[in-house]
Amino acid sequence: MFECAGGAASLNLTAMVVASAESGSIRINHFGTMLLFALLISVALAALGQRRGLERFRYAVWSFALFVLIGVGIAWIMYPLSR
């Protein structure tokens, strides 16, 4: 999904979800799983909050963005440690 060539990283979004027609299974990579987790938790937190209507939607979007940004930030910090 992330390819590094000469120090430049590129993001391949089409590789996030790979459906296999032969086995009928779906494989999701780490980034896709993080997005799914962020979406589900953000919606759950917004639904459980005491906000109403548009405030609830804004809270879900804001928490989703923070989950993704923090997750990518932590991955970026951990990447040099894995080498």
N, C-alpha and C positions, 0 to 999 in steps of 0.2 A: 504494500500500500504506500508506504513512504519509501521513496527511492533516493539515495544520495549518490550523486555523481559529481566528483570534483568539489565537494563541500556544499553543493546546492541541493536542497531537498525539494521534491515535488510530490504533490498529493494526488493520488489516483482514487477518486471517489467511486468509480465504477467497480473497484475491487472490494468494496466494503461488504457487499452481500453476494455470495456466489451460490446459485441454485443448481443443484445437480439433478438433471432430468432422469438419469439412470437409476439412482438410488432413492429419489424423492425426498432428499434431505436438503436442508439449507445450512450453509456454513457462514457464520458472521465473524469477522476479524475483531481484534481488540478495539479499534476505533469505533466500529459499528456497535459493538456491545456497550461501550462507554456512552455513546449517543442514546441508545435505547434505555440504559439505566438512568441517565440524566433526564430523559423525557418522562419516564414513568414516575420517578421520585418527585420531579417538579410538579407534575399534575397532581400527585397525591398530596404533596404539601399545600398546594393551592386549594385543593378541595377540603382539606382539614382546617384551613385557616378561617378566621372569622371575618374575612373581607367579603365584599359583595360585588357581583358583576364584573365590570371592567377592571377593577382593582385586583380581583382574583386572577384574571388573565394576565395582567401586567406582572404580577408576582410570579406566575408560572414561567413567563418568558424570561424575566430577570434571573430567577433561580436556575433555569436551564442554561442560560448564558454563563453564569458563574460556575456551574458544575463543569461545563465544557472547558472554559478558560483555565480553571484550576487544574483539571485533569490533564490538559495539554501541558500546562506549566510544570506539573510534577513529573510528567513523562520526559519533558525536555531536560529537567534537572537530573533525572535518573539515567538518561541515555548514556552519558559519558562513563557512568559507573559500571555499565554492563560490558564495557569493552576491556 
